[in-house]
Every structure is written in C-alpha cells, then in structure tokens.
C-alpha cells in the first residue's frame, strides 16, 4: 500500500538555519520511535532525512492540486 506523503511547516530552526528554513514546507518521514521521543524525521535542505524536535513543525494537509504541483517541482 502507498502511504500518502505527509507534510509539515517549519516554525523554529534554532542553530540549524542552514538545514531548515522557517515557514517552508517539508516532507515528513514516518518514524514511530522518533515520534515517541518527541522528534520528527523530515527531509531537510540537504535532501536527506534527519530528526528534529517535533515542536519545530506544524503538520499541514495539502490540497491534491498543490500536492501534484510540489511533486512535479521536485
């Protein structure tokens, strides 16, 4: 089964401004162990997935039109 991409918006980036841009939409990679520890795994500016504090992000739901546009742009 294909899991839909989940997105978050960055609202904090103390000490990692080169890795995370404020107000930018990031792909979230599901990681139950990380989430139990208060962390989120996101694909950051390096193009790799890393763990960051969950309270640095706000989850969002994208319209299908925006989801398609972002998929084409990447």
N, C-alpha and C positions, 0 to 999 in steps of 0.2 A: 504494500500500500504506500502511496506517495503522501508524505506529510507536508501540509502547506508551509511555506516559508513564514516565519514569524518575525515581526519587525519591532524595533524599539527606537526611541529617540533619546539621544544623549542629552542629559541636563546637568551633568557635572563631569569634570575631567581633571581635577587637581593632580598636578605632577605628571600627567600623561597627555598634554595638549597636542603633541606630535602624533599620538596614536588615536585619539578620539577628538572629534570636532563637536563643539556644542551645537545643539539643535539639528544635528544631522541624523538621518535615518540609517540604522544599521540592521543587518540580518542577525537574528539570534539563533544560535545553535542549541537545540535541546540538550540539557545535561542535568539530569535529576540530582546527581550527587552534588554538583556545584550549587544548584538552587537550594538544596537543604542547608548549605553553608552560607546562604545569603549572597551568592555570587551568580553572575550570568556569563555565559560564554557567547561572545559576539565576534563577528569578523570585523576587525578594526582596519585602520588605514594601511597597515602592512599587507592586507589581503589574507592574513592568517587569523585563526580563531584563538582568542585569549580570554582569560577570566578577569572580570571587573566586578566591583561591588554592584549588586542589583539596584540599590537606591540611586545609582548614577543614570538610570534609564527609566523611561516611561513606555509601557507597551502601547502599540497602536494597531489598529486594523485598517488596512489599505483597501480602497475600492479595487475591483477587478481591473478597471481601466488603468489605475496607477500601478498596480502590481505588474501588469503587462508592460507598461512603459519602462519601469525600472529593470525588468528582466531584459528587455531589448537594449537598454543603455549599458548594461554590464558586459 
